[in-house]
Amino acid sequence: MENIVTFNNVRKSYGNKEALKNINLEIPKGRIVGLLGPNGSGKSTMIKLINGLLTPNEGEVLIKGIKPSKESKKIVSYLPERTYLNDWMKVKDIIEFFKDFYADFDEERANAMLKDLSIDTNEKLKTMSKGTKEKVQLILVMSRKADIYILDEPIGGVDPAARSYILKTILTNYNENSTLLIATHLISEIENICDDVIFISKGNIVLQGQVDEIREEKGKSIDALFREEFKC
């Protein structure tokens, strides 16, 4: 099975704090992968390394065999945990921006999802609720035809009623030949859509594998295992 992301002996520190400790990891193509761990476990550091926003102190990160670069950004669609769009922009302006910036951006798909949510493209972000802003950002990310979609806490900031729609949007709009990496601590919400899971704790990978195999081996749900591992 072809790998989309590889970590080879990756270590990352912030001053004296070691965020990732000698990580070795392969994420295969065409899978939905849950990157699971409590706050401060190293999830966001891993994601930023894949996106080239950080560089490792030791080891290497590869995306389809190349180091994070302008070339890798062409095949990675990233939803950060915090909104990065300018509040003064109208939705239609952001659509134009993405269309110009990303060759794989599907404007028709984006507009269809916005219409489905009754989001006015003439509205400015600053007039929207936090949840609506996050939906707009998710739509932009899922409207690209990328090889890997990386979503950092995509359902963390919205109410439970909106979570099912967001997960449906994600599943409906990603290419099955692509990889979907979802970082979250809301395990019960995504367990049933994941093919694989990675548990990370204090910068170490403590569990990795296929969801069905882990359930069968451990005799427990992924959510129950997570609560047991992290005492939550």
C-alpha positions as CSV (number, residue, x, y, z in Angstrom):
1,M,0.0,0.0,0.0
2,E,1.4,3.4,-1.0
3,N,2.1,5.8,1.8
4,I,1.1,9.5,1.6
5,V,3.0,10.6,4.8
6,T,6.1,9.2,6.4
7,F,7.8,10.2,9.6
8,N,11.4,8.9,10.0
9,N,12.9,9.2,13.5
10,V,11.3,12.7,13.9
11,R,12.0,14.7,17.0
12,K,10.6,18.2,17.7
13,S,11.4,20.4,20.7
14,Y,10.3,23.9,21.8
15,G,13.2,25.0,23.9
16,N,13.5,22.4,26.7
17,K,10.1,20.9,26.0
18,E,10.1,17.8,23.8
19,A,6.9,17.8,21.8
20,L,7.6,14.7,19.6
21,K,10.0,12.0,20.6
22,N,11.6,9.9,17.8
23,I,8.4,9.4,15.9
24,N,8.3,6.7,13.2
25,L,5.0,6.6,11.3
26,E,3.5,5.7,7.9
27,I,0.1,6.9,6.8
28,P,-1.2,5.1,3.8
29,K,-3.0,6.5,0.8
30,G,-6.8,6.2,0.5
31,R,-7.6,5.9,4.3
32,I,-9.5,7.9,6.9
33,V,-7.2,8.2,9.8
34,G,-8.0,9.5,13.3
35,L,-5.1,11.3,15.0
36,L,-6.2,11.0,18.6
37,G,-4.8,12.5,21.8
38,P,-5.6,15.0,24.6
39,N,-4.5,18.6,24.4
40,G,-0.8,19.0,24.4
41,S,-0.1,15.4,23.2
42,G,1.7,16.5,20.0
43,K,-1.1,16.3,17.4
44,S,-0.9,19.9,16.2
45,T,2.9,19.6,16.1
46,M,2.7,16.6,13.8
47,I,0.2,18.4,11.6
48,K,2.4,21.5,11.4
49,L,5.4,19.4,10.4
50,I,3.4,17.8,7.6
51,N,2.3,21.2,6.4
52,G,5.9,22.6,6.5
53,L,4.9,25.2,9.2
54,L,7.5,23.7,11.5
55,T,10.8,21.8,10.8
56,P,12.0,18.8,12.9
57,N,15.0,19.0,15.1
58,E,15.9,15.6,14.0
59,G,14.7,13.1,11.3
60,E,12.5,13.8,8.3
61,V,8.9,14.1,7.2
62,L,8.0,13.1,3.7
63,I,4.7,13.7,1.7
64,K,4.6,11.3,-1.2
65,G,8.3,10.9,-0.9
66,I,9.2,14.6,-0.8
67,K,10.0,17.0,2.0
68,P,7.4,19.7,2.9
69,S,7.8,22.4,0.3
70,K,5.8,24.4,-2.3
71,E,5.4,21.2,-4.3
72,S,3.9,19.3,-1.3
73,K,1.5,22.2,-0.5
74,K,-0.1,21.5,-3.9
75,I,-1.4,18.2,-2.7
76,V,-2.2,19.0,0.9
77,S,-5.5,20.7,1.9
78,Y,-5.2,21.9,5.5
79,L,-7.9,23.0,8.0
80,P,-6.2,24.6,11.0
81,E,-7.8,24.6,14.5
82,R,-8.1,28.4,14.4
83,T,-9.7,30.5,11.7
84,Y,-7.1,32.2,9.6
85,L,-9.4,34.1,7.2
86,N,-9.7,37.9,7.3
87,D,-12.9,39.1,8.9
88,W,-13.4,42.0,6.4
89,M,-13.6,39.6,3.5
90,K,-16.8,38.5,1.9
91,V,-17.3,34.8,1.2
92,K,-17.3,35.4,-2.6
93,D,-13.9,37.2,-2.3
94,I,-12.5,34.2,-0.4
95,I,-13.8,31.9,-3.1
96,E,-12.0,34.0,-5.7
97,F,-8.8,34.0,-3.6
98,F,-8.8,30.2,-3.3
99,K,-9.6,29.8,-7.0
100,D,-6.5,31.9,-7.9
101,F,-4.3,30.3,-5.3
102,Y,-5.1,26.6,-5.7
103,A,-5.2,25.0,-9.2
104,D,-7.3,22.1,-7.7
105,F,-10.0,24.3,-6.2
106,D,-13.5,23.4,-7.4
107,E,-15.6,26.6,-7.3
108,E,-18.7,24.8,-8.3
109,R,-18.4,22.4,-5.4
110,A,-17.8,25.2,-3.0
111,N,-20.8,27.2,-4.1
112,A,-23.0,24.1,-3.9
113,M,-22.0,23.5,-0.3
114,L,-22.5,27.1,0.6
115,K,-26.0,27.1,-0.9
116,D,-26.8,23.9,0.9
117,L,-26.0,25.7,4.2
118,S,-27.8,28.9,3.1
119,I,-24.6,30.9,3.5
120,D,-24.8,34.2,1.6
121,T,-21.6,34.7,-0.5
122,N,-22.1,38.5,-0.1
123,E,-21.8,38.3,3.6
124,K,-18.7,39.3,5.4
125,L,-17.0,36.9,7.9
126,K,-17.2,39.4,10.7
127,T,-21.0,39.3,10.7
128,M,-21.0,35.5,11.0
129,S,-21.2,33.3,14.1
130,K,-18.1,31.3,15.0
131,G,-19.7,28.1,13.9
132,T,-20.7,29.5,10.5
133,K,-17.1,30.8,10.0
134,E,-15.8,27.3,10.7
135,K,-18.2,25.8,8.2
136,V,-17.0,28.3,5.5
137,Q,-13.4,27.4,6.2
138,L,-14.2,23.6,6.0
139,I,-16.1,24.1,2.7
140,L,-13.0,25.8,1.3
141,V,-10.7,23.0,2.4
142,M,-13.0,20.2,1.1
143,S,-13.5,22.0,-2.2
144,R,-9.9,21.2,-3.2
145,K,-9.0,18.0,-5.1
146,A,-6.1,17.1,-2.8
147,D,-4.2,13.9,-2.1
148,I,-4.4,14.5,1.6
149,Y,-6.9,16.5,3.7
150,I,-5.7,17.4,7.2
151,L,-8.4,18.6,9.6
152,D,-7.3,19.9,13.0
153,E,-10.3,19.7,15.4
154,P,-12.9,20.2,12.7
155,I,-15.8,19.6,15.0
156,G,-14.4,21.0,18.3
157,G,-15.9,24.4,18.0
158,V,-19.5,23.7,16.8
159,D,-22.6,22.5,18.6
160,P,-23.5,18.8,18.5
161,A,-26.3,19.4,16.0
162,A,-23.9,20.8,13.4
163,R,-21.3,18.0,13.9
164,S,-23.3,15.4,11.9
165,Y,-23.6,17.9,9.0
166,I,-19.8,18.6,9.1
167,L,-18.9,14.9,9.1
168,K,-21.3,14.3,6.2
169,T,-19.7,17.2,4.3
170,I,-16.3,15.8,4.9
171,L,-17.2,12.3,3.8
172,T,-19.3,13.4,0.8
173,N,-16.6,15.7,-0.7
174,Y,-13.3,14.0,-0.2
175,N,-11.9,11.7,-2.9
176,E,-11.8,8.1,-1.8
177,N,-8.3,7.8,-3.4
178,S,-7.1,10.6,-1.0
179,T,-6.2,10.3,2.6
180,L,-8.2,12.1,5.3
181,L,-6.3,12.8,8.6
182,I,-8.6,14.1,11.4
183,A,-7.0,15.3,14.6
184,T,-9.5,15.4,17.5
185,H,-10.2,14.5,21.1
186,L,-13.9,13.9,20.3
187,I,-13.4,10.2,19.6
188,S,-17.0,9.0,19.8
189,E,-18.0,11.4,17.0
190,I,-15.5,10.1,14.4
191,E,-14.9,6.4,15.5
192,N,-17.4,5.0,13.0
193,I,-15.9,6.8,10.0
194,C,-12.2,6.0,10.6
195,D,-10.3,3.2,8.9
196,D,-7.2,3.6,11.1
197,V,-6.3,5.4,14.3
198,I,-3.2,6.8,15.9
199,F,-3.0,7.4,19.6
200,I,-0.4,10.0,20.7
201,S,0.5,10.8,24.2
202,K,3.2,13.2,25.5
203,G,5.0,13.1,22.1
204,N,4.9,9.3,21.8
205,I,2.7,7.1,19.6
206,V,1.2,4.6,22.0
207,L,-1.2,2.8,19.7
208,Q,-1.6,2.6,15.9
209,G,-3.6,0.3,13.6
210,Q,-6.8,-0.5,11.8
211,V,-10.0,0.3,13.8
212,D,-11.6,-3.1,13.3
213,E,-8.5,-5.0,14.2
214,I,-7.9,-3.0,17.4
215,R,-11.6,-3.4,18.4
216,E,-11.3,-7.2,17.9
217,E,-8.0,-7.5,19.7
218,K,-8.9,-5.3,22.7
219,G,-12.5,-6.2,22.9
220,K,-13.4,-2.5,23.3
221,S,-14.5,0.5,21.3
222,I,-11.8,3.1,20.3
223,D,-13.6,5.6,22.5
224,A,-13.4,3.2,25.5
225,L,-9.7,2.6,24.8
226,F,-9.0,6.3,24.6
227,R,-10.8,7.0,27.9
228,E,-8.8,4.1,29.5
229,E,-5.5,5.3,28.1
230,F,-5.9,8.9,28.9
231,K,-8.1,8.5,32.0
232,C,-10.9,10.8,30.7
